Amino acid sequence: MAVILASGVTEAGSTDIVITSGGSATVFLSDASGPALDPSDSAEVQIKATNGEYYPLPGNILNRECTAISIASPGTYRVWRRGAASAFAIEQV
């Protein structure tokens, strides 16, 4: 397990997550008080294009109801934390 975005409430992006052919990664929200996040807290998985820009992957939102997502397609990704009411981090396994 590794923290790829330190705990906080400000908008910020994680370090890149590189998935090679046949590989996968699971990313999840974590906070000091467990999974009891504020309903407005969320983060989105984004894919990096060849031009270096990141684009959201529709339906890949981490929040109180969906605290973990697995990524299995080759590519470079990051998780973007939107401004949050309570501090949370992003971890990867």
C-alpha positions in Angstrom: 0.0 0.0 0.0 1.2 3.5 -0.7 -0.3 7.0 -0.1 -0.4 8.7 -3.5 -2.0 11.9 -2.3 -1.5 13.1 1.3 -4.5 13.9 3.4 -6.0 17.3 2.8 -9.1 19.3 1.9 -7.8 21.3 -1.1 -8.1 20.3 -4.8 -5.0 18.3 -5.7 -3.8 15.5 -8.0 -2.2 12.3 -6.9 1.1 11.0 -8.3 0.8 9.2 -11.6 -0.5 5.6 -11.6 1.1 3.7 -14.5 -0.7 0.5 -15.5 1.1 -1.8 -17.9 -0.5 -4.6 -20.0 -1.8 -7.3 -17.6 -1.4 -5.0 -14.6 -4.0 -3.4 -12.3 -4.2 -1.1 -9.3 -6.9 -0.3 -6.8 -7.2 3.2 -5.4 -9.2 4.2 -2.4 -10.1 7.1 -0.1 -8.8 7.0 3.4 -9.1 9.3 6.4 -8.3 9.2 10.1 -11.9 8.6 11.1 -12.5 5.6 8.8 -14.9 5.5 5.9 -17.3 8.2 7.4 -16.7 10.9 4.8 -18.7 14.0 4.3 -21.4 13.4 1.6 -19.8 16.2 -0.5 -16.3 14.7 -0.5 -15.2 13.1 -3.8 -12.3 12.4 -6.1 -12.2 11.4 -9.7 -10.0 9.0 -11.6 -8.5 10.7 -14.7 -6.5 9.3 -17.6 -3.5 11.1 -19.1 -3.5 11.7 -22.8 -0.4 11.8 -25.0 -0.5 15.6 -24.9 0.0 15.5 -21.1 -3.5 16.6 -20.3 -5.7 14.6 -17.9 -9.3 13.7 -18.7 -12.0 12.4 -16.4 -13.2 8.8 -16.8 -17.0 9.0 -16.6 -18.4 6.9 -13.7 -15.1 6.6 -11.9 -15.8 8.8 -8.9 -14.6 8.0 -5.4 -16.9 9.1 -2.6 -18.8 8.0 0.5 -20.7 5.4 -1.4 -17.8 4.2 -3.6 -14.6 4.4 -1.6 -12.5 2.1 -3.9 -12.0 1.6 -7.7 -9.9 -0.9 -9.6 -8.1 0.1 -12.8 -7.1 -2.6 -15.2 -6.6 -0.9 -18.6 -3.1 0.0 -19.6 -2.4 3.7 -19.3 -1.3 6.5 -17.0 -3.8 7.7 -14.5 -4.2 10.0 -11.5 -6.8 10.7 -8.9 -8.0 14.3 -8.6 -9.4 15.3 -5.1 -12.0 18.0 -5.4 -12.3 20.5 -2.6 -13.5 18.6 0.4 -15.3 19.3 3.7 -13.2 16.7 5.6 -9.6 15.8 5.0 -8.9 12.5 3.2 -6.0 10.9 1.4 -5.8 8.6 -1.6 -4.0 5.3 -1.3 -3.1 2.6 -3.9 -2.6 -1.1 -3.7 
